[in-house]
Amino acid sequence: MHLDAFELHRPTSVDATVRLAGELAGRFDFLAGGTDLLPNYKMHLNLKPHLIALEDVGELHGHAGDRIGAMCRLADLEADAAFLDRYPPLADAVREVATPLVRASGTVGGNLLVETRCFFFNQSYFWRASLGFCLKADGDQCHVVPQKERCYATFSGDLAPALMALDAEVEIAGPSGRRRHPVGALYDTAGDGIQRVTLRPGELVVAVHLPPGAAHQRGRYKKLRVRPSYDFPELGVAVAGVWDDGRVSELRLAVGGVDPHPRRFDDLTDALVDHAPSEERVRALGEEVARRVRPVHNTFLQADYRRRMVAVYVRRALAEAREPVAA
Amino acid sequence: MATSESRPYRLLGGRIPYVEGPLKVTGRAEYTDDIQRPGMLVGRVLRSPWPHATIRAIDVADARALPGVSAVLTGEKYPTPFGVLPITHDETAIAVGKVRYIGDIVAAVAARDERTAEEALARIRVDVEPLPDYPDPESGTRPVAVPIHARGLNGTNIQKEVVQHFGDVDAAFAQAAYTARVRGTFAGVTHAFTEPLVTVAEATPDGRLTVWSATQVPHYLHRALSEVLGIPLHRIRVVKPEVGGGFGGKSDPLPHEIVCAALAIETGRPVKILFDREDVFYTNHGRHPTKNDIRIALDANGQILAYDIEATIDGGAWSSFGTVTTYYNGVLSMGPYRVPNFRYKGRRVYTTKPPSGAMRAHGGTNLRYSIEVALDELAETTGIDPFDLRARNALPSDSTTVNQFHIGSTSFLACLAAARERSGWDAKFRRLPYGRGVGLGCGFYISGSNSPIHFTPKMPQSTVHLKVDMDGGIAVHSMQADIGQGSNTLLAAIVAEVLGVDLDRVHVQRVDSDVSPIDLGSYSSRVTFMMGNAARAAAEELRGYLLDAAAELLGTPVGELEVGPERYQRRSDPSSSVTFLEALHKAMERRGALTASGSYQTRPMGGSFKGARAGTAPAYSFAAYVAEVAVDVETGEYRVEKIWAAFDCGRPLNRLAVEGQIEGSIHMGLGQVLGESMNYRGDRLLNPSLLEYKIPMPQQMPEVEILLVGADDPDGPFGAKEAGEGPLIATLPAVGNALYDALGVRFPELPITPDRVLRGIDQRRAKGVAWKGS
């Protein structure tokens, strides 16, 4: 397998990047850490003739205060224990991404925008050709849920659920300037699964902002996978909240790894605010979340098992957030 | 009884770092992909996207026309069938007439670079007529519309059927006090060696062909090249550089090796074929997906009366070692217990999937899992402790099985005793809380095959040549294949041990068929035993010359001399001695450099019935493992916390290597339990990558306590037996039985993924059966 030729662009400012992205609209991908994009390119998955490398855009790098640059390497976050200690679910999520080698290159922005995954998509060109391709790349047929309208590939980033539980925002730069919105709004939940994100032409994620209230909230991110490293999530559950003497005064829950996009369940968690929820209510919450997600059998573990684990992981994440284990 | 704890040898029995270790860890060791030749071309293969189809036409004109393309090959140029077993030559280098699985090789190109080669492949047009596919071995046991191979039995896809019956199994079951039955299902697993398959070939104007390849068995590659290419053996030179793991996956001569050589001949230029991981998955030759059905009968005292075994083995597209596999899936039940009545019906069935073949502990692994789970069930039924049940049935040393295997040395009882004591079994078994458990699994394995694939059965299976010149360095030649298991180190250590010289005098030469005498290579756990005996014989011949010279120098009869460190000395007065170099130089007077040769061949053994030699071996290894597991009963996730591995490899000659083999075997065996599985949808492999093929991570490795309890084997070199494959087998049932102790659930299907664990717990509870109070 080899990389086909592409034209590599290396802008040095956000403005230049936005201009370039506008000029090349539809014909480029952003290159951040490359840990997911380049293997996908070797598999000839939705190749574009241009890559815009974000490496040289200084503003995107680093993290300070409650801001994390989109190009901040996961390993750099991992190395800053004092920072991560303030955001327990994010700390869990960062440390559980892939392997140390991948985290050395992989970035926060790249993980938020990581391509969705499916057994019938993440395969070589030969493999996909032998099957007649799929809806998500080069074909028109879904092989997981046989139909031609909707892609069921699974959102497989770890950071998004954690950041959504922390109520983080993304800062976006584009032709009409900067805007900010919640991390969850990055994902196009109404689309066909192929159009996955709500970024408009010429836009890029510049940074993630954690709200002031997020620091030192209790929380957890719990990841289901076959092996304790390397693997993408088969399920990721993040919770963050505030407990006063057992009473919930603030609570958010986000789930990834089972749907085409990460999701929050505010109606369910809001109902727990101002309560000291019983074990029974927490269990019911987990079961309701499990009822709402839609895993399909496109990853290693069976879909019904992953759904069942949603209830367990939600309950455990809540319990562990409420009663943090002493480090 | 001599135990392996005693140290009568200077080097052997110690911990000897690999002689090539410094080169490997600094990146200086030369592997096949490091071979660069002037003007070398890139070879690539075109694979079939169809599981089963007749090839009507292949149009290669556009590919040939592409600038930079030197050759395009299709199957009819070299149609001679080959295969590792002389009786089942059913492979061709490139498909001839039809393709048999998704990934079968349809054509090959040699071009100036990778990009051009791939562009050329894209320009080849293959016109096919699809045929019915047969992903499922069961359906292939009946006559099918279009058999995958003409050689399938009676219009079926059955490649090999074995029916054996010793004693009277029905009568034994009729009088049994207890019986158990386990129907096992095993997903296919693959070797996943680190170094991908890679070959370099060069045909030179002197009419010779040189092939460098990542192979475990250079000699079989040599023969297959000769047969298919029609070049006499003496005009082909096979070189084996360092090899990054094999585990059986580099033991067949493989199509790409022949294709690479053919492209070199076509182009007159060197050609390299380097496979990527997906190619390696399609080449496969891994452990067969298998279903087995094991029934065991016991008498009232817990003595085994009979085994009744059936197996259906999914062979994939080719035979490979499959005839051996079919026998092994029955006859490797014949130890470590005495089984007076035995019946076996095994079938290996071709399917339109990547070929299965030999993988570490070939033929003995899936069978053993089901047997040991059945014995665990019987221990529970009879109320006999699992250790006691096994001890009661252990084969003694120097005994003969009902199918006429000769069991030479066995320290199986010592394995049981050590594992029981060190694991704290009696305090744990059925006494740990719900969700925690311990389990016992045992095993045995051949230490080399008495039924080698060879020109004639009378030829030696291993030969070692030594040459020493006035510099005092000893060159060792043999075609034994170090694939990372440490056989070069052992070869050097045996020579140094016998001669009394320092290890750094001994230089094991790269395998090169021009100069290396034939050894059959690294398979069937034969190397230590066979090469070791050959090396010892060669070194003893050389030592004879040196002692004669020393005797002459010291004016003393040879019989009064002994070997000291780098010297030969009077037994009665060690201060009266000559150095190794003095003796050497004396011995070289009149004759020049010294040479010596040693060889090894098994004795005749086994019965005279059909298939009697399958599973006969000059010695057998034995194992008793205890695993301790902790299960998250809500998620089905579990952790194997510790394995106590009691193993009888006779005398361990290099403890460092033996321990490495045992730890590596446990890791590989655990993979088959924890999640390794070639997942198919029909005949389509869903996970041909190391991301989705779930080799256990280091964090999943349990603590391993190794207990080497073997006594010297009378026929093994310095008392040694194998330690490369047998250590895998007991891992699987030890974990399966520990999960039973933890949960009260049997898992007859591997791998045991968390979803299966949960389903098992659900099913037990649905039946209203409680276990340890839960």
Contacts between the chains, C-beta under 8 A, distances in Angstrom:
chain1	res1	chain2	res2	distance
A	1	B	276	5.5
A	1	B	278	7.9
A	2	B	114	5.5
A	2	B	115	6.4
A	2	B	118	7.2
A	119	B	686	5.2
A	119	B	687	7.5
A	119	B	692	7.5
A	122	B	692	8.0
A	123	B	688	7.9
A	124	B	278	5.5
A	124	B	688	7.9
A	126	B	47	6.2
A	126	B	49	7.0
A	126	B	278	7.4
A	127	B	278	7.1
A	127	B	688	7.1
A	129	B	49	5.9
A	130	B	49	3.3
A	130	B	50	7.6
A	130	B	102	5.5
A	130	B	684	7.3
A	131	B	684	6.8
A	224	B	635	7.8
A	226	B	674	8.0
A	226	B	675	5.0
A	226	B	694	4.9
A	226	B	753	7.3
A	227	B	675	7.2
A	227	B	694	5.8
A	227	B	696	6.7
A	227	B	697	4.6
A	227	B	699	7.9
A	227	B	700	6.6
A	228	B	697	5.8
A	228	B	699	4.5
A	228	B	700	6.7
A	229	B	697	5.1
A	229	B	699	6.5
A	230	B	691	7.0
A	230	B	697	6.3
A	231	B	691	7.5
A	231	B	694	7.7
A	300	B	675	7.7
A	300	B	679	7.9
A	300	B	687	7.6
A	300	B	692	6.3
A	300	B	694	6.8
A	301	B	753	6.9
A	301	B	754	7.3
A	301	B	755	6.0
A	302	B	755	5.0
A	304	B	755	7.8
A	305	B	636	7.8
A	305	B	754	7.0
A	305	B	755	3.7
A	305	B	758	6.9
A	308	B	758	7.3
A	309	B	635	6.2
A	312	B	634	5.4
A	312	B	635	5.8
